[in-house]
Amino acid sequence: MPLQLLICLIAGALIAPSLAPFDQKYLTLLIPAVIYLCSYQKTAKQSALLGWMFGLGFFGTGVSWVFVSINEHSQTPLPIAVTLTILFVAGLALLFSLQLFLWKKLFTARLLAASFAGIWVLFEWLRSWLFTGFPWLYLGNATLETPLQNLIPIGGVWLASLAVVILSLCLAEFIRSRKLLPLLIFPLPLIGCYLLPIEWTEEKGSNLKVALIQPNIPQRIKWNPDYRPEILNKYQEMSSDHLDSELMLWPETAIPSLFRHSALPLADILNDLDSNGVTLISGLPSTEADSAHPKGYRIHNSLAVLTTGTGIYHKQRLVPFGEYVPMENQLRGLLDFFNLPMSSFSLPKEAQPLLKVGPHQLNAAICYEIAYPALVRNGAINADFILTVSNDTWFGDSIAPAQHLQIAQVRALENGRWVIRGTNNGITALINHKGEVVEQLPQFQSGVLRAEAMAMQGLTPFQMHGSIPVLGFAFLLTLIGIGAQRRTEANPYPDFR
C-alpha cells in the first residue's frame, strides 16, 4: 500500500506536464490507468486514500501557480502562503477521494471499467459548478492537436475527456487481464475521430480588424493611485498609432479606477477613437445602484464599450478571495491575503446582452470565466466572436497563463467561433474557430497585436445540445455498473452452473 500511494501521487502529478505549456499529451493516457489499476482490488476506504494521494499530485502540480498569487502579490509570509496552498490542494484532492470511494462502494468488479469512465466525467462536470466551480485541468484540454480534438465541437471538453479515459482503460485492462481485446479496441476511437469533421460553422463573409493592447503593467503598481496617470498615459500612447482598427481591446481592469475618475485623463484618446470609428472595449471596475446592498451600490468587474457604441458586461464567476471574500466579516483583516485590492466585487443581478462592435455581436468572458464550458456556450450561440480578457500577472512566470490560453482554445473549438483574447502581460492571442492560435504576443512585454478575426455563423453540435448528451452517457455507464452489482448479489456465483 505505501508504494501504491506513492505511485498514485506521481500519477496525479503527471497532469501538469500533459497540459500546456509542456504538452506531453500521451501522459494523459497513463493518468487514469494508474489510479484504476492501483484501486482495482482495494476496498472503498483504501481507494479513497489512494484517490486523495492522487489528487494531491494532480492539483499540487496542476495548480501550483496558486502559491505565486498568495505569496508574491499579497505579501503573505512564506510559511502561511505555503500552508494556504497546501490546504487548497488538499481540499480539492478530497474530490478524487470521494470519486474513488463511490466507485468502489457502488460498482461491481464486472463493470468497473465502464463505471470508472462514467464517474470520472461526472466528477469533472461536478468541478465546474461545486462551490462556484473550478473548471481546470480537464483531460480533454490535452486533446488539442490530436485526433480526439474532433470530439470537442460535438460533445465539448467532457466528451474528449471521456475518450481519453476510455483509451487509458483499454491499456489498463490489457495490463490487468493480459487479453488482447482491449488492445485491439484501443485504435478504434482514434480512427473514428480521424473521420469526424472539425469545422461545423462557416464564415459570415466579414472580418474584424483588431488591435489588442498588452501593456505589461506590474501588479504591484496597478492599484496604487500614485501610478494611475502613468498607467493611463501608457494606454494612450500604445493606442494612438492604431486608429485604423475596428476594435481596440484593453485587458481586464485596464482602467484601475471607476471610469468617472479616469474619463478626463483619457478624453483625448477616447475622442480620437470615437472620431475614427474605432470601438474601444476595456476592462474596468464599475458601480451599480442597489438599495438592498449595505453600501447602497454594487461594484463589478466589468468590460465596457467606451467609444462608438454602448454595452457593458459584468463578470458572472468571481474568484474566491481574489474578487470576493467568503465569510468576509470573519476573514477581513486576518491576513493581507484577505485584503487584496478590489476583492469586493459583486455578481450581476440580471441577464446581460452581448457586446456590439459595428454589425458584430461579441460574447464576453472575463479572466477564468473562459474555463466554464456552459457559461461560454450560452452566450456564444448568438455571437459572431468570443471576447475574453484577463490579468494573468497574478501568476507570474508560472504555468497558469499557458494553461489559460489552452482552455481558451478549447472554448473556440467547442463553439466554432474565433476567440479574441487580451491580457495585461500575456498571453494575448487570436484563436481561430478550430482552436488554433493564429497570432500571439510574447509574455512580459508591452505590445500591440494587430490582426483580423473572421466572423462565424452556424452552430456546433455542442452549441445545439450542450453537455447533456455526454453527461447522460456518463451517467448511463454508472447505472450499468450499479445494475450489474445488484444482479451479482442476487446470483453470487454466476460463473458456476
C-alpha positions as CSV (number, residue, x, y, z in Angstrom):
1,M,0.0,0.0,0.0
2,P,2.7,2.6,0.8
3,L,4.2,2.0,-2.7
4,Q,0.9,2.3,-4.3
5,L,0.2,5.6,-2.5
6,L,3.5,6.9,-3.9
7,I,2.6,5.7,-7.4
8,C,-0.8,7.4,-7.3
9,L,0.8,10.6,-6.1
10,I,3.2,10.5,-9.1
11,A,0.4,9.6,-11.5
12,G,-1.6,12.6,-10.4
13,A,1.4,14.8,-10.8
14,L,1.6,13.9,-14.5
15,I,-1.3,16.2,-15.3
16,A,0.9,19.3,-15.3
17,P,3.3,18.1,-18.0
18,S,0.5,16.7,-20.1
19,L,-1.1,20.1,-20.5
20,A,0.3,23.5,-21.7
21,P,3.0,24.7,-21.7
22,F,4.7,21.2,-21.8
23,D,2.1,19.4,-23.9
24,Q,3.3,15.9,-23.3
25,K,-0.2,14.7,-24.3
26,Y,0.5,11.0,-24.2
27,L,0.8,11.2,-20.4
28,T,-3.0,11.7,-20.1
29,L,-3.3,8.0,-21.2
30,L,-1.3,6.9,-18.2
31,I,-3.1,9.0,-15.5
32,P,-6.5,7.2,-15.3
33,A,-4.9,3.8,-16.0
34,V,-2.6,4.0,-13.0
35,I,-5.2,5.0,-10.4
36,Y,-7.6,2.4,-11.9
37,L,-5.1,-0.4,-11.6
38,C,-3.9,0.7,-8.1
39,S,-7.5,0.8,-6.8
40,Y,-8.9,-2.2,-8.7
41,Q,-8.6,-4.8,-5.8
42,K,-8.8,-2.3,-3.0
43,T,-11.7,-1.6,-0.6
44,A,-13.7,1.6,-0.8
45,K,-11.8,3.1,2.1
46,Q,-8.4,2.1,0.7
47,S,-9.4,3.5,-2.7
48,A,-10.4,6.8,-1.0
49,L,-7.0,7.2,0.4
50,L,-5.3,6.3,-2.9
51,G,-7.7,8.9,-4.6
52,W,-6.6,11.6,-2.1
53,M,-3.0,10.9,-2.8
54,F,-3.7,11.0,-6.5
55,G,-5.5,14.3,-6.0
56,L,-2.6,15.8,-4.1
57,G,-0.3,15.1,-7.0
58,F,-2.9,16.2,-9.5
59,F,-3.7,19.6,-8.0
60,G,-0.3,20.0,-6.4
61,T,1.4,20.3,-9.8
62,G,-1.5,21.4,-11.9
63,V,-2.4,24.5,-9.9
64,S,0.9,25.1,-8.2
65,W,0.6,28.7,-9.5
66,V,-1.9,29.5,-6.7
67,F,1.2,29.9,-4.5
68,V,2.5,32.7,-6.7
69,S,-0.6,34.8,-6.2
70,I,-0.7,34.2,-2.5
71,N,2.9,34.8,-1.8
72,E,4.1,37.3,-4.3
73,H,1.1,39.6,-4.7
74,S,-0.5,39.6,-1.2
75,Q,2.7,39.9,0.8
76,T,1.6,36.9,2.8
77,P,4.6,35.4,4.8
78,L,6.1,32.4,3.2
79,P,5.1,29.8,5.8
80,I,1.5,31.0,5.7
81,A,1.5,31.1,1.9
82,V,2.7,27.5,1.8
83,T,0.1,26.4,4.4
84,L,-2.7,28.1,2.5
85,T,-1.6,26.5,-0.8
86,I,-1.4,23.0,0.8
87,L,-4.9,23.4,2.3
88,F,-6.2,24.5,-1.1
89,V,-4.7,21.5,-2.8
90,A,-5.6,19.1,0.0
91,G,-9.2,20.3,-0.1
92,L,-9.5,19.8,-3.9
93,A,-7.9,16.4,-3.6
94,L,-10.9,15.3,-1.5
95,L,-12.9,15.2,-4.7
96,F,-10.8,12.4,-6.1
97,S,-11.0,10.7,-2.7
98,L,-14.8,10.8,-2.9
99,Q,-14.8,9.8,-6.6
100,L,-12.7,6.6,-5.9
101,F,-14.7,5.8,-2.7
102,L,-18.0,5.9,-4.6
103,W,-16.6,4.0,-7.5
104,K,-15.6,1.0,-5.3
105,K,-18.6,1.3,-2.9
106,L,-21.3,1.3,-5.6
107,F,-20.0,-0.7,-8.5
108,T,-19.1,-4.3,-9.1
109,A,-15.9,-5.7,-10.5
110,R,-17.6,-7.0,-13.6
111,L,-18.1,-3.5,-15.0
112,L,-15.6,-1.5,-13.0
113,A,-14.0,0.0,-16.2
114,A,-17.3,1.3,-17.5
115,S,-18.3,2.8,-14.2
116,F,-14.8,4.3,-13.7
117,A,-15.1,6.2,-17.0
118,G,-18.6,7.4,-16.3
119,I,-17.8,8.6,-12.8
120,W,-14.6,10.3,-13.9
121,V,-16.5,12.6,-16.4
122,L,-19.3,13.2,-13.9
123,F,-16.7,14.5,-11.4
124,E,-15.1,16.7,-14.0
125,W,-18.5,18.2,-14.5
126,L,-19.0,18.5,-10.7
127,R,-15.9,20.6,-10.5
128,S,-17.4,23.0,-13.0
129,W,-20.0,24.2,-10.5
130,L,-19.4,23.0,-7.0
131,F,-18.7,25.9,-4.7
132,T,-18.9,28.3,-7.7
133,G,-16.7,25.9,-9.7
134,F,-13.1,25.3,-10.5
135,P,-13.2,24.0,-14.1
136,W,-9.4,23.5,-14.5
137,L,-7.2,20.6,-15.5
138,Y,-9.7,18.6,-17.6
139,L,-8.1,15.7,-19.5
140,G,-10.0,16.8,-22.6
141,N,-7.9,20.0,-22.8
142,A,-4.9,17.9,-23.7
143,T,-6.5,16.5,-26.8
144,L,-5.9,19.7,-28.8
145,E,-3.8,18.9,-31.9
146,T,-4.7,15.2,-31.6
147,P,-7.4,13.2,-33.4
148,L,-9.5,13.4,-30.3
149,Q,-9.9,17.1,-30.7
150,N,-12.6,16.4,-33.3
151,L,-14.9,15.3,-30.5
152,I,-14.8,18.7,-28.8
153,P,-17.2,20.6,-31.1
154,I,-19.5,17.6,-30.9
155,G,-19.7,17.0,-27.1
156,G,-17.4,19.6,-25.6
157,V,-14.4,19.1,-23.5
158,W,-16.1,16.3,-21.4
159,L,-16.6,14.1,-24.4
160,A,-12.9,14.4,-25.2
161,S,-12.1,13.6,-21.5
162,L,-14.3,10.5,-21.7
163,A,-12.5,9.4,-24.8
164,V,-9.1,9.8,-23.0
165,V,-10.3,7.8,-20.0
166,I,-11.7,5.0,-22.3
167,L,-8.4,4.8,-24.2
168,S,-6.5,4.8,-20.9
169,L,-8.7,2.0,-19.5
170,C,-8.0,-0.1,-22.6
171,L,-4.4,0.0,-21.8
172,A,-5.1,-0.7,-18.1
173,E,-7.3,-3.7,-18.9
174,F,-4.7,-5.1,-21.3
175,I,-2.1,-4.9,-18.5
176,R,-4.5,-6.4,-15.9
177,S,-6.1,-9.2,-17.9
178,R,-3.4,-10.0,-20.4
179,K,-6.1,-10.3,-23.0
180,L,-5.7,-8.8,-26.5
181,L,-9.2,-7.5,-26.9
182,P,-8.7,-4.2,-25.0
183,L,-5.5,-3.6,-27.1
184,L,-7.4,-4.3,-30.3
185,I,-10.2,-1.8,-29.2
186,F,-7.6,0.9,-28.5
187,P,-7.1,2.3,-32.0
188,L,-10.8,2.3,-33.0
189,P,-11.7,5.6,-31.3
190,L,-8.6,7.2,-32.8
191,I,-9.5,6.0,-36.3
192,G,-13.1,7.1,-35.8
193,C,-12.0,10.6,-34.7
194,Y,-9.9,11.0,-37.9
195,L,-13.1,10.6,-39.9
196,L,-15.1,13.2,-37.9
197,P,-15.3,16.8,-39.2
198,I,-13.7,19.5,-37.1
199,E,-15.5,22.5,-38.8
200,W,-19.2,22.8,-38.0
201,T,-19.6,26.6,-38.6
202,E,-18.9,28.8,-41.6
203,E,-17.6,32.2,-42.3
204,K,-20.1,35.1,-42.5
205,G,-18.0,36.8,-45.1
206,S,-17.0,39.7,-42.8
207,N,-13.9,40.2,-40.7
208,L,-13.0,42.4,-37.8
209,K,-9.7,44.4,-37.6
210,V,-8.5,44.2,-34.0
211,A,-5.8,45.9,-32.0
212,L,-5.1,44.1,-28.7
213,I,-3.1,46.2,-26.3
214,Q,-0.8,44.3,-23.9
215,P,0.7,47.0,-21.6
216,N,2.7,44.8,-19.2
217,I,1.7,46.8,-16.1
218,P,3.3,45.4,-12.9
219,Q,0.7,44.2,-10.4
220,R,2.5,46.0,-7.5
221,I,1.6,49.4,-9.0
222,K,-1.7,48.6,-10.7
223,W,-4.0,49.8,-7.9
224,N,-1.7,52.5,-6.5
225,P,-3.4,55.8,-7.2
226,D,0.1,57.5,-7.5
227,Y,0.7,55.4,-10.6
228,R,-2.7,55.9,-12.2
229,P,-1.6,58.8,-14.5
230,E,1.4,56.8,-15.7
231,I,-0.7,53.8,-16.4
232,L,-3.4,55.7,-18.3
233,N,-0.8,57.5,-20.3
234,K,0.8,54.3,-21.4
235,Y,-2.5,53.0,-22.7
236,Q,-3.0,56.2,-24.6
237,E,0.5,56.1,-26.2
238,M,0.1,52.4,-27.2
239,S,-3.3,53.0,-28.7
240,S,-2.7,56.2,-30.6
241,D,-1.0,54.6,-33.6
242,H,-3.8,52.1,-34.2
243,L,-6.7,54.3,-35.2
244,D,-7.3,52.3,-38.3
245,S,-8.6,49.3,-36.4
246,E,-12.2,48.5,-35.9
247,L,-11.9,47.0,-32.4
248,M,-9.4,48.1,-29.8
249,L,-9.2,45.9,-26.7
250,W,-7.7,46.8,-23.3
251,P,-7.3,43.9,-20.8
252,E,-9.1,43.1,-17.5
253,T,-9.3,46.1,-15.2
254,A,-7.1,48.0,-17.5
255,I,-8.5,51.3,-16.1
256,P,-7.6,50.9,-12.4
257,S,-10.4,53.1,-11.1
258,L,-14.0,53.9,-11.6
259,F,-14.5,55.4,-15.0
260,R,-15.5,58.8,-13.7
261,H,-12.1,59.2,-12.1
262,S,-10.3,58.4,-15.4
263,A,-12.6,59.9,-18.0
264,L,-10.8,63.3,-18.1
265,P,-7.3,61.9,-18.4
266,L,-8.5,59.6,-21.2
267,A,-10.5,62.2,-23.0
268,D,-8.1,62.8,-25.9
269,I,-7.7,59.1,-26.8
270,L,-11.4,58.5,-26.4
271,N,-12.2,61.4,-28.7
272,D,-9.6,60.2,-31.3
273,L,-11.0,56.7,-31.3
274,D,-14.6,57.9,-31.5
275,S,-13.9,60.2,-34.4
276,N,-12.2,57.4,-36.3
277,G,-15.0,54.9,-35.7
278,V,-12.8,52.7,-33.5
279,T,-14.7,50.7,-30.8
280,L,-12.7,50.6,-27.6
281,I,-13.6,47.9,-25.1
282,S,-11.8,48.0,-21.8
283,G,-11.8,46.2,-18.5
284,L,-12.6,48.4,-15.5
285,P,-14.4,48.4,-12.2
286,S,-18.0,49.8,-12.4
287,T,-20.7,50.5,-9.9
288,E,-24.5,49.8,-10.0
289,A,-27.0,51.3,-7.6
290,D,-28.6,48.7,-5.3
291,S,-30.7,49.9,-2.3
292,A,-30.6,46.3,-0.9
293,H,-26.8,46.3,-0.6
294,P,-25.3,47.5,2.7
295,K,-23.3,50.2,0.8
296,G,-26.2,51.2,-1.4
297,Y,-24.4,50.1,-4.6
298,R,-22.6,47.1,-6.1
299,I,-19.2,47.1,-7.6
300,H,-18.5,44.9,-10.6
301,N,-15.5,43.6,-12.5
302,S,-16.7,44.8,-16.0
303,L,-16.0,45.1,-19.7
304,A,-17.4,48.2,-21.2
305,V,-17.7,49.7,-24.7
306,L,-16.3,53.2,-24.3
307,T,-16.4,54.5,-27.8
308,T,-18.6,54.2,-30.9
309,G,-21.3,52.3,-29.2
310,T,-22.7,51.1,-25.9
311,G,-22.6,47.9,-23.9
312,I,-21.3,46.7,-20.6
313,Y,-20.7,43.2,-19.2
314,H,-20.3,42.3,-15.5
315,K,-18.3,39.2,-14.6
316,Q,-20.6,36.3,-13.5
317,R,-18.0,33.9,-12.0
318,L,-15.9,35.6,-9.3
319,V,-12.6,34.2,-7.9
320,P,-12.9,33.4,-4.2
321,F,-10.5,35.7,-2.2
322,G,-9.2,37.4,-5.3
323,E,-12.5,39.1,-6.2
324,Y,-14.7,38.4,-3.2
325,V,-14.0,37.1,0.3
326,P,-16.2,34.2,1.6
327,M,-17.2,34.8,5.2
328,E,-16.0,38.4,4.7
329,N,-16.8,39.6,8.2
330,Q,-14.8,36.9,9.8
331,L,-11.8,36.9,7.5
332,R,-11.1,40.5,6.6
333,G,-8.1,41.8,8.4
334,L,-6.7,38.4,9.5
335,L,-4.1,38.3,6.7
336,D,-3.0,40.5,3.8
337,F,-4.3,37.8,1.5
338,F,-7.8,38.5,2.6
339,N,-7.4,42.2,1.9
340,L,-6.3,42.1,-1.8
341,P,-7.1,45.2,-3.9
342,M,-10.6,45.1,-5.5
343,S,-11.6,41.9,-3.6
344,S,-15.2,43.2,-3.0
345,F,-16.8,42.6,-6.4
346,S,-20.4,41.6,-6.7
347,L,-22.4,39.4,-9.2
348,P,-24.8,40.9,-11.7
349,K,-28.4,40.7,-10.9
350,E,-29.8,40.3,-14.4
351,A,-29.0,38.6,-17.7
352,Q,-26.7,40.6,-19.9
353,P,-26.8,41.4,-23.6
354,L,-23.9,40.7,-25.9
355,L,-21.4,43.5,-26.7
356,K,-21.7,45.1,-30.1
357,V,-18.9,46.3,-32.4
358,G,-20.5,47.7,-35.6
359,P,-22.7,44.9,-37.0
360,H,-20.9,42.2,-34.9
361,Q,-22.0,40.7,-31.6
362,L,-19.4,39.6,-29.1
363,N,-19.8,37.2,-26.2
364,A,-17.7,38.4,-23.3
365,A,-15.8,36.3,-20.7
366,I,-13.6,37.9,-18.0
367,C,-10.5,36.0,-16.7
368,Y,-11.2,32.4,-15.7
369,E,-14.8,32.6,-16.9
370,I,-13.4,31.3,-20.2
371,A,-12.9,28.0,-18.4
372,Y,-16.6,27.4,-17.9
373,P,-17.9,25.4,-20.9
374,A,-21.6,26.0,-20.2
375,L,-21.3,29.7,-19.4
376,V,-19.3,30.5,-22.6
377,R,-21.7,28.3,-24.7
378,N,-24.8,30.1,-23.5
379,G,-23.5,33.4,-24.8
380,A,-21.6,32.3,-27.9
381,I,-24.7,30.7,-29.5
382,N,-25.8,34.1,-30.8
383,A,-22.4,35.7,-31.1
384,D,-20.0,36.3,-34.0
385,F,-17.0,36.2,-31.8
386,I,-15.9,35.3,-28.2
387,L,-14.1,38.1,-26.4
388,T,-12.1,37.4,-23.3
389,V,-9.7,39.5,-21.2
390,S,-7.5,38.6,-18.3
391,N,-4.8,39.8,-15.9
392,D,-2.6,36.8,-15.5
393,T,0.1,39.0,-13.9
394,W,-1.2,37.4,-10.7
395,F,0.6,34.2,-11.6
396,G,4.0,35.5,-12.6
397,D,6.0,33.2,-14.8
398,S,4.1,30.1,-13.7
399,I,2.3,27.6,-16.0
400,A,-1.1,29.3,-15.4
401,P,-1.1,31.7,-18.4
402,A,-0.3,28.8,-20.8
403,Q,-3.0,26.7,-19.3
404,H,-5.4,29.6,-19.5
405,L,-4.6,30.1,-23.2
406,Q,-5.1,26.4,-23.9
407,I,-8.5,26.5,-22.2
408,A,-9.5,29.4,-24.5
409,Q,-8.5,27.3,-27.5
410,V,-10.9,24.6,-26.3
411,R,-13.7,27.1,-26.0
412,A,-13.1,28.3,-29.5
413,L,-13.3,24.7,-30.8
414,E,-16.4,23.9,-28.8
415,N,-18.3,26.9,-30.2
416,G,-16.8,27.2,-33.7
417,R,-16.0,30.9,-33.0
418,W,-12.9,32.9,-33.1
419,V,-11.6,34.0,-29.7
420,I,-10.2,37.4,-29.2
421,R,-8.0,37.3,-26.1
422,G,-6.5,40.4,-24.5
423,T,-4.2,40.2,-21.4
424,N,-2.1,42.6,-19.3
425,N,1.2,40.7,-19.7
426,G,0.4,37.6,-21.7
427,I,-0.7,35.6,-23.4
428,T,-2.6,38.0,-25.7
429,A,-3.7,36.0,-28.7
430,L,-6.1,35.5,-31.6
431,I,-7.6,32.0,-31.8
432,N,-9.5,30.7,-34.8
433,H,-12.7,28.6,-34.8
434,K,-10.6,25.4,-35.0
435,G,-8.8,26.2,-31.7
436,E,-5.6,27.2,-33.4
437,V,-3.6,30.2,-32.2
438,V,-3.3,32.4,-35.3
439,E,-1.3,35.2,-33.6
440,Q,0.1,35.8,-30.2
441,L,2.3,38.3,-28.3
442,P,5.3,37.2,-26.1
443,Q,4.8,37.3,-22.4
444,F,6.2,40.0,-20.1
445,Q,6.5,42.5,-22.9
446,S,4.5,45.6,-24.0
447,G,3.0,45.1,-27.4
448,V,0.0,45.5,-29.7
449,L,-1.4,42.5,-31.6
450,R,-2.8,43.6,-35.0
451,A,-4.8,41.0,-36.8
452,E,-8.1,40.2,-38.5
453,A,-10.7,37.9,-36.9
454,M,-13.3,36.2,-39.0
455,A,-17.0,36.3,-38.0
456,M,-18.6,32.9,-37.9
457,Q,-22.2,31.6,-38.2
458,G,-23.9,28.4,-37.6
459,L,-23.9,26.1,-34.6
460,T,-21.7,23.2,-33.5
461,P,-23.4,20.1,-32.0
462,F,-22.1,21.2,-28.6
463,Q,-23.8,24.5,-29.0
464,M,-27.1,22.9,-30.1
465,H,-27.2,20.3,-27.3
466,G,-24.7,21.3,-24.7
467,S,-23.2,18.8,-22.3
468,I,-26.4,16.9,-21.7
469,P,-25.7,14.0,-24.1
470,V,-22.2,13.2,-22.9
471,L,-23.2,13.6,-19.2
472,G,-26.2,11.4,-19.8
473,F,-24.0,8.8,-21.4
474,A,-21.6,9.0,-18.5
475,F,-24.5,8.6,-16.0
476,L,-25.7,5.6,-18.0
477,L,-22.3,4.0,-17.7
478,T,-22.5,4.3,-13.9
479,L,-26.1,3.0,-13.8
480,I,-25.0,-0.1,-15.8
481,G,-22.4,-0.8,-13.1
482,I,-24.9,-0.4,-10.3
483,G,-27.4,-2.7,-12.1
484,A,-24.7,-5.3,-12.6
485,Q,-23.8,-5.2,-8.9
486,R,-27.4,-6.0,-8.0
487,R,-27.5,-9.0,-10.3
488,T,-24.3,-10.3,-8.8
489,E,-25.8,-10.0,-5.3
490,A,-28.8,-12.0,-6.5
491,N,-26.6,-14.7,-8.0
492,P,-23.3,-14.6,-6.2
493,Y,-21.7,-17.3,-8.3
494,P,-22.7,-16.5,-11.9
495,D,-19.8,-18.5,-13.4
496,F,-20.6,-21.7,-11.7
497,R,-23.5,-23.6,-13.3
